Amino acid sequence: MNLSTNGGQTKMTAKQAWWWVLLLGLLLFLPGIAVSELQSGDETRVAGIAAEMFVEHEYLLPQLDGQPFLEYPPLYYQITALSYSVFGVNTFAARLPSAIFAIGGMLLVFGFGLKLKFSPGAALFSALLLATGAQYYSYAGKCMVDMGLAFFILLSIFGFYAYAETAGKKRFAWLTLYALGMAGGIGTKGLLGIALPGAVLGGWLLLRDWHERRISWRCYLALGGGAAFALGVAILWYAAILCHCGKELFHEAWYVNNFGRFTGTQGDHVEGWYYYLLKLPDLFQPWLVVLFAALWSAWRQVRRNGSGSRLLLLLFLMLPFLALSVASSKRIVYLLPLYAACALLCGAFWYDFPI
């Protein structure tokens, strides 16, 4: 491995670090995903819906035992059905999409770190912290939609930040990634896939513009345009449900699973507002001590010089955490999209205070 030198110290290049992230992701998440059987509950249900989709060639309407199952839109099931078509209907194929999304999340965190002007080593450190966090590592080997949601939320936030910080022709490519991330999030788990990144990015633009005494009209238009594209794609599916399944199933898909789940009208997994305060410390082990120091460091930078990048990372963690805490329905898996923010904050801390 060719390493450049600086002051007698070896430094890893961005390309070399990218390959290390990919290699570590493959080694961490692919071996052993088929060793244990699918666990009853979410895993068997998701795998079964995807298998039924694959066998019946019905890719629009998720079904379980021949009955419509509209808790989530069909994107993750479609991806799993594609995995079945390549590897057969088995445990490995059922869990492979989550493992791939987990590896993709590592690569996105690494790329995000570079865009935030981390050194390649700090960006690699961020990706490694993400991969070895307790919950992220655990759910990378489960046949559940949540790792896909975490990937798409990260993609949308990364894509928009890169768009806002990039000049020239490349801006359109970043804007496309943002819009695809939004659409993928909605297609995976409904409107939550647009609400969380939309709140983070909208709050970041408002606070950044307030600090810099300006209005970034182009960024606001881009933010709204990408969200409108994602909603347009989603509306096509919900309209198809209304036309082919009737008002009752449309109400279940649109209202109950997008709003009732979080307002208390569905009564599913209802917990107190403090639920995540109790759960988060366990789930980001063993890196919690680093996270506390990273939050303090990022807040100091925002207070001292209005760092837009550190502000985004703080909002990426805090706004979804507050929104999920206010919602009545709570599950620890809902925190999964926040671990990229935790990892990036820790990477920023390492970059600002090299060790």
Summary of the structure (lengths in Angstrom):
residues: 355
radius of gyration: 20.4
end to end distance: 22.3
largest distance: 70.1
contacts: 1208
relative contact order: 0.11
helix: 74%
strand: 3%
